[in-house]
């Protein structure tokens, strides 16, 4: 399966159903009362962290996701059916980011987590709701709330306690298979690992998750090789297991490899460079490995970085390293979780703005202006009276006065023009 860890999609909650304007009719009852039912609520957009998903490939095949609209109300006080919520399943560790604002709407950091990102529109009220002792036959109903489509970016950041890093072909995948039940693809050529492979290790009754991060090369922080595509997968890890080829079988110096990889981490993010590390000197069964191991230990001793010699080929030397990993993890904070933006599903009527256009008209925009217009019937006297009351209640009339509006001035709300009258 192709591994995709970034995708952009459009999402939209369901519109609310319109309320119904109807009157009761039956034989011998010529003037029945209002009987229009309410519209149903639109379905919400809900993201679900699914541990069965490992890639965002599905979102490369489909770009638009829309929840179900609410049904319109009907006569005889029949309310419209609510629209079904749309559940969007994503891999654990996926971040949902608003493309326009850049804010994080959801961090799907735990298996089974659900997060409502867009809430369905409210259903409109039927005309039966507007009946009063003084106005017993309202002929208008309220429209449901129309929702807007939003573009979001999905970004998968692998969740693991330990990230296994190092140059290509140093044995990271083999070490993962030795320490866990994972069976990653292994071969003796560069960039074999195109996907961050995960595995669960156990030591003395404690378990932790390891991620085999694809091999890095010089220039990765600037996007060379697999750089930017996979460096993000280290960001959530608590501890780095830095694997080097102690034998130098690839004709590279293992100590220089260690320094180059750390330079790439620092070039990508200060946070990555600050992560604690344990150095794993692999291929100790080959010539020259023992000499290089001592040289690396001497070089890193002043920094207090533990160095262990292992052989993935002969499965030796891992016990002491695992003990150190467990000890370090117990002292470290949990896996990083990103702060989620506070979501506001109801528009704030007080958030409108008033300005004058080139023709001198007063233009009112934003807030709940569209909602006020959408739920008003200009041909119904009672509906217009209610509209005027809402203009006063929301402070729009007061704001117009403060801006200098006077009798005869033109007021523009959406596509509607009014003459201001005191």
Order of alpha helices (4+ residues) and beta strands (2+ residues): beta-beta-alpha-beta-beta-beta-beta-beta-beta-beta-alpha-beta-beta-alpha-beta-alpha-alpha-beta-alpha-beta-alpha-beta-beta-alpha-alpha-alpha-beta-beta
